[in-house]
Amino acid sequence: MATIGSSYLTLADAAKLMDPSGKVVDVVELLSLTNGVLDDMLFKEGNLPTGEQLSVRTGLPTVAWRMAYKGVAVSKSTTAQVTEGCGLLTGRYEIDRLIADLNGNTAAFRASEAKSFTSAMNIEMASTLFYGNSGTAPEEFTGLAPRYASTSAPNGQNILSAGGAGSDNTSVWLVGWGDPVYGVYPKGSKAGLIREDLGVIDAFDSSNNRFRAYAELWEWKLGLALRDWRYVVRIPNIDISDLAALATTQATTAATYLPKLMSRALDRIPTPNGVRLAFYANRSVLSLLRVAAMEKSSSAVTIEAGLNQFGQTIHTTKFLGVPVRVSDGLISTEAVVS
């Protein structure tokens, strides 16, 4: 495994390497505050202008016990080349100078608008990280859910169903960030969200008449590289209403009780060494997880205070020592995974 922090960068690390362009570091901080996955996800520059080409081992060689004067058949491992593509998430605003200058504090007005774009980019990125599918939307990169969509697939052993069959299902994910799983940005480009102030430009109204406007362009080039599927575990079919009531599929005595499944998920990871482990859930699940775990054992889930990579004080929920992060990109209307 590669050593975290050498080959792979967090967004905060990458921001320090960029030339000054507005308030890049501030942008990274805003993203982190609303999307916990950015505290853990590691990034690497791809080896292609469009992403990353990987060599993935698909089979192991055959070995045998040998006796004297008995030979052993020659064998070899098998590999396959996989190309992980990147997408370009873009936003742009044009604000009439008449509006922006109205209150005499143009900078504050534009900063407020910038924050809304930051939030929108963050939400869309988080959603794509889990649900993006370049097969049906070529402009996106492929996220985790399409890769872990069937229990009968080769990686089906890393899909632990919570038994829900209704219309309010969601998933909890366990990811080991590092050499097995990481974010990728195109070769020769920059990591993270890039904010470009275009200054004052000629904008056009619906009648194609010009007016002067402040303009900004937002770009984020990003993909997901999955080198080893064993370092991702999906717990789908979590019935939100059952979890809230601790009933049926989510009862404390059921095999599909969420804390039990999360414990099993940890055992699916080959080794925690050299990776950064974290669970991801939406707000509803994280809130109910604390309640559900305390019904059984108050020591299973802990809440710890500490500093994040930006020096900010945060309170982190942990399950058996592994952080549980909120991701607003995870929906509660997932189709049943079978």
C-alpha positions as CSV (number, residue, x, y, z in Angstrom):
1,M,0.0,0.0,0.0
2,A,1.1,3.5,-0.7
3,T,1.8,5.7,2.2
4,I,-1.0,8.2,2.7
5,G,0.2,11.7,2.4
6,S,3.0,11.0,-0.1
7,S,1.5,9.8,-3.4
8,Y,-2.0,10.9,-2.5
9,L,-3.2,14.4,-1.5
10,T,-6.3,15.7,0.3
11,L,-7.9,18.8,-1.2
12,A,-6.3,20.9,1.5
13,D,-2.9,19.6,0.5
14,A,-3.6,20.3,-3.2
15,A,-4.7,23.8,-2.5
16,K,-1.4,24.6,-0.9
17,L,0.4,23.6,-4.1
18,M,-1.7,25.9,-6.4
19,D,-0.8,29.4,-7.6
20,P,-2.9,32.0,-5.8
21,S,-6.2,32.3,-7.7
22,G,-8.8,34.0,-5.5
23,K,-9.5,32.3,-2.2
24,V,-8.9,28.7,-3.1
25,V,-8.2,27.5,0.4
26,D,-11.4,29.2,1.6
27,V,-13.3,27.3,-1.1
28,V,-11.9,24.0,0.1
29,E,-12.9,24.7,3.7
30,L,-16.5,25.5,2.7
31,L,-16.7,22.2,0.8
32,S,-15.4,20.3,3.8
33,L,-17.9,21.8,6.1
34,T,-20.9,20.5,4.1
35,N,-19.5,17.2,2.8
36,G,-17.7,14.8,5.2
37,V,-16.3,12.7,2.4
38,L,-13.8,15.4,1.6
39,D,-12.2,15.0,5.0
40,D,-11.1,11.5,3.9
41,M,-11.0,11.2,0.1
42,L,-7.5,11.2,-1.2
43,F,-6.6,12.5,-4.7
44,K,-4.0,11.7,-7.2
45,E,-3.1,13.2,-10.6
46,G,-4.1,10.7,-13.3
47,N,-1.8,9.3,-15.9
48,L,-4.1,10.3,-18.8
49,P,-5.5,13.7,-19.9
50,T,-8.9,12.1,-19.4
51,G,-8.4,10.2,-16.1
52,E,-6.5,7.2,-15.0
53,Q,-5.5,3.8,-16.6
54,L,-5.2,1.0,-14.0
55,S,-3.9,-2.5,-14.2
56,V,-6.2,-4.6,-12.1
57,R,-5.5,-8.2,-11.0
58,T,-8.4,-10.4,-12.0
59,G,-7.1,-13.8,-11.1
60,L,-4.5,-15.6,-9.0
61,P,-2.0,-18.2,-10.2
62,T,-2.6,-21.9,-9.4
63,V,-0.3,-23.5,-6.8
64,A,0.0,-27.1,-5.7
65,W,1.7,-29.3,-3.2
66,R,4.6,-31.1,-4.8
67,M,6.1,-34.6,-4.2
68,A,9.5,-35.8,-5.2
69,Y,9.8,-36.6,-8.9
70,K,6.4,-34.9,-9.5
71,G,6.2,-31.7,-11.4
72,V,4.0,-28.7,-11.0
73,A,1.9,-27.1,-13.7
74,V,3.0,-23.6,-14.9
75,S,0.5,-20.9,-14.1
76,K,0.2,-17.2,-13.9
77,S,-2.0,-14.4,-12.5
78,T,-4.4,-12.6,-14.8
79,T,-4.8,-8.8,-15.1
80,A,-6.9,-6.4,-17.0
81,Q,-6.5,-2.7,-17.9
82,V,-9.3,-0.4,-16.8
83,T,-9.7,3.2,-17.7
84,E,-11.3,5.5,-15.1
85,G,-12.6,8.7,-16.7
86,C,-13.0,12.1,-15.2
87,G,-15.9,14.5,-15.5
88,L,-16.0,18.3,-15.6
89,L,-18.5,19.9,-13.2
90,T,-19.0,23.5,-14.2
91,G,-21.0,26.5,-12.9
92,R,-21.0,30.2,-14.0
93,Y,-22.8,33.3,-12.8
94,E,-23.3,36.8,-14.2
95,I,-24.7,39.4,-11.9
96,D,-25.8,42.8,-13.1
97,R,-23.6,45.5,-11.7
98,L,-26.7,47.5,-10.9
99,I,-27.7,44.8,-8.4
100,A,-24.3,43.9,-7.0
101,D,-23.4,47.5,-6.3
102,L,-26.7,48.5,-4.9
103,N,-25.9,48.1,-1.2
104,G,-22.4,49.6,-1.5
105,N,-20.8,46.3,-0.5
106,T,-20.1,44.5,-3.8
107,A,-17.5,42.1,-2.4
108,A,-19.9,40.8,0.3
109,F,-22.7,40.4,-2.3
110,R,-20.4,38.4,-4.6
111,A,-19.1,36.3,-1.7
112,S,-22.6,35.3,-0.8
113,E,-23.3,34.2,-4.3
114,A,-20.0,32.3,-4.4
115,K,-21.0,30.4,-1.3
116,S,-24.2,29.2,-3.0
117,F,-22.2,28.0,-6.0
118,T,-19.8,26.2,-3.7
119,S,-22.7,24.4,-2.0
120,A,-24.3,23.5,-5.3
121,M,-21.0,22.1,-6.7
122,N,-20.5,20.2,-3.5
123,I,-23.9,18.6,-3.5
124,E,-23.6,17.5,-7.1
125,M,-20.2,16.1,-6.6
126,A,-21.3,14.1,-3.6
127,S,-24.3,12.7,-5.5
128,T,-22.1,11.8,-8.5
129,L,-19.5,10.1,-6.2
130,F,-22.2,7.7,-5.2
131,Y,-24.6,7.5,-8.1
132,G,-22.8,8.8,-11.2
133,N,-23.0,6.5,-14.2
134,S,-21.0,7.3,-17.3
135,G,-22.8,4.5,-19.1
136,T,-26.1,6.5,-19.0
137,A,-24.7,10.0,-18.6
138,P,-21.3,10.1,-20.5
139,E,-20.5,13.6,-19.1
140,E,-20.3,12.2,-15.6
141,F,-17.8,9.8,-14.0
142,T,-19.0,6.5,-12.6
143,G,-19.6,6.5,-8.9
144,L,-19.8,3.7,-6.4
145,A,-23.5,2.6,-6.6
146,P,-23.4,1.3,-10.2
147,R,-20.3,-0.7,-9.3
148,Y,-21.9,-2.3,-6.3
149,A,-25.4,-3.0,-7.7
150,S,-25.9,-6.7,-7.6
151,T,-25.3,-9.3,-4.8
152,S,-24.6,-11.9,-7.6
153,A,-21.8,-9.9,-9.1
154,P,-18.1,-10.9,-8.4
155,N,-18.0,-8.1,-5.8
156,G,-21.4,-9.1,-4.3
157,Q,-19.8,-10.4,-1.1
158,N,-19.1,-6.8,-0.2
159,I,-22.9,-5.9,-0.5
160,L,-24.6,-6.6,2.9
161,S,-28.3,-6.1,2.5
162,A,-30.2,-4.6,5.4
163,G,-33.4,-6.3,4.2
164,G,-35.6,-3.2,3.4
165,A,-38.0,-3.6,0.5
166,G,-40.0,-0.4,0.7
167,S,-39.7,3.0,-1.0
168,D,-37.5,4.8,1.7
169,N,-34.3,2.8,1.4
170,T,-30.8,4.1,1.6
171,S,-27.2,2.8,1.9
172,V,-24.3,3.1,4.3
173,W,-20.9,2.8,2.7
174,L,-17.5,1.8,4.1
175,V,-14.5,3.0,2.1
176,G,-10.8,2.4,2.6
177,W,-9.2,5.5,0.9
178,G,-5.7,5.2,-0.4
179,D,-4.1,3.0,-3.0
180,P,-7.2,0.8,-3.4
181,V,-9.7,3.7,-3.8
182,Y,-8.9,7.3,-4.6
183,G,-10.1,10.4,-6.4
184,V,-8.3,11.3,-9.6
185,Y,-8.0,14.5,-11.6
186,P,-6.7,14.7,-15.2
187,K,-3.0,14.7,-16.0
188,G,-1.7,18.2,-16.1
189,S,-4.7,19.8,-14.4
190,K,-5.3,20.9,-10.8
191,A,-7.1,19.1,-8.0
192,G,-10.2,20.6,-6.4
193,L,-12.7,23.3,-7.1
194,I,-11.3,26.1,-9.2
195,R,-12.9,29.5,-9.0
196,E,-12.1,32.0,-11.7
197,D,-13.1,35.7,-11.4
198,L,-13.9,36.8,-15.0
199,G,-14.2,40.4,-13.9
200,V,-16.8,42.8,-15.5
201,I,-18.1,41.5,-18.9
202,D,-20.7,42.3,-21.4
203,A,-23.7,40.1,-20.6
204,F,-26.9,39.7,-22.7
205,D,-30.6,39.8,-21.8
206,S,-33.4,37.8,-23.4
207,S,-33.5,40.3,-26.3
208,N,-29.8,40.0,-26.9
209,N,-29.1,43.5,-25.5
210,R,-25.9,44.1,-23.6
211,F,-25.5,45.0,-19.9
212,R,-22.4,45.1,-17.7
213,A,-22.1,42.2,-15.2
214,Y,-19.7,40.7,-12.8
215,A,-18.9,37.1,-13.8
216,E,-17.3,34.0,-12.3
217,L,-16.6,30.6,-13.6
218,W,-16.4,27.4,-11.5
219,E,-14.8,24.2,-12.6
220,W,-14.1,20.9,-10.9
221,K,-12.4,18.0,-12.8
222,L,-12.8,14.8,-10.9
223,G,-13.1,11.0,-11.3
224,L,-13.0,7.9,-9.1
225,A,-10.4,5.2,-9.3
226,L,-11.3,1.8,-7.9
227,R,-8.1,-0.4,-7.9
228,D,-9.3,-3.0,-5.4
229,W,-13.1,-3.5,-5.0
230,R,-12.5,-5.3,-1.6
231,Y,-11.9,-2.0,0.1
232,V,-15.5,-0.7,-0.5
233,V,-18.5,-2.3,1.3
234,R,-22.1,-1.2,0.6
235,I,-24.9,-1.8,3.1
236,P,-28.0,-1.1,1.0
237,N,-31.8,-1.6,1.6
238,I,-31.7,0.3,4.9
239,D,-35.4,1.0,5.5
240,I,-35.5,4.5,7.1
241,S,-38.9,4.0,8.7
242,D,-38.0,0.6,10.2
243,L,-34.7,2.1,11.5
244,A,-36.6,4.9,13.2
245,A,-39.0,2.5,14.9
246,L,-36.3,-0.2,15.5
247,A,-38.9,-2.6,13.9
248,T,-38.9,-5.5,11.6
249,T,-35.8,-5.4,9.3
250,Q,-34.0,-3.0,11.7
251,A,-35.0,-4.5,15.0
252,T,-32.1,-5.0,17.4
253,T,-32.6,-8.8,17.4
254,A,-32.6,-9.0,13.5
255,A,-29.6,-10.1,11.5
256,T,-30.1,-7.0,9.4
257,Y,-29.8,-4.6,12.5
258,L,-27.6,-1.8,11.1
259,P,-24.8,-1.9,13.8
260,K,-24.4,-5.6,13.2
261,L,-24.0,-5.0,9.5
262,M,-21.5,-2.3,10.0
263,S,-19.5,-4.6,12.2
264,R,-19.6,-7.2,9.4
265,A,-18.6,-4.6,6.9
266,L,-15.4,-3.9,8.8
267,D,-14.5,-7.6,8.5
268,R,-14.8,-7.4,4.7
269,I,-11.9,-5.0,4.5
270,P,-8.7,-7.1,3.8
271,T,-6.6,-4.9,6.1
272,P,-7.0,-1.5,7.7
273,N,-3.3,-0.8,7.4
274,G,-2.3,1.8,4.9
275,V,-5.8,3.0,4.2
276,R,-8.1,5.7,5.7
277,L,-11.3,4.0,6.7
278,A,-14.7,5.8,7.0
279,F,-18.4,5.1,6.9
280,Y,-20.7,7.4,5.0
281,A,-24.5,7.9,5.7
282,N,-27.1,10.5,5.2
283,R,-28.3,12.7,8.1
284,S,-31.3,10.5,8.9
285,V,-29.3,7.4,9.2
286,L,-26.5,8.9,11.2
287,S,-29.0,10.3,13.7
288,L,-30.9,7.1,14.0
289,L,-27.7,5.0,14.2
290,R,-26.7,6.7,17.4
291,V,-30.1,6.0,18.9
292,A,-30.2,2.4,17.6
293,A,-26.7,1.6,18.9
294,M,-27.4,3.1,22.3
295,E,-30.4,0.8,22.6
296,K,-28.0,-2.1,22.5
297,S,-24.7,-0.7,23.7
298,S,-23.7,2.9,24.4
299,S,-20.1,1.9,23.8
300,A,-20.5,0.9,20.1
301,V,-20.9,4.5,18.9
302,T,-18.8,7.3,20.3
303,I,-18.7,11.1,19.7
304,E,-15.2,12.5,19.9
305,A,-14.0,16.1,19.7
306,G,-10.9,17.0,17.7
307,L,-9.4,19.1,14.9
308,N,-9.8,18.4,11.2
309,Q,-7.2,19.0,8.5
310,F,-8.1,22.7,8.5
311,G,-7.6,23.2,12.2
312,Q,-11.3,23.5,12.9
313,T,-12.8,21.9,16.0
314,I,-15.3,19.1,15.0
315,H,-17.3,16.4,16.8
316,T,-16.9,13.1,15.0
317,T,-19.3,10.1,15.4
318,K,-17.3,6.8,15.4
319,F,-18.4,3.3,15.1
320,L,-16.0,0.9,16.7
321,G,-13.3,3.6,16.2
322,V,-14.1,4.3,12.5
323,P,-15.5,7.7,11.7
324,V,-19.1,7.9,10.4
325,R,-19.5,10.9,8.1
326,V,-22.6,12.7,6.9
327,S,-23.0,12.9,3.1
328,D,-25.9,14.8,1.8
329,G,-25.3,13.0,-1.6
330,L,-26.9,9.8,-0.2
331,I,-30.6,9.7,-0.9
332,S,-33.4,7.8,0.9
333,T,-35.2,6.7,-2.2
334,E,-32.8,4.0,-3.5
335,A,-34.1,1.1,-5.5
336,V,-33.8,-2.3,-3.8
337,V,-30.4,-3.9,-4.4
338,S,-30.7,-7.7,-4.9
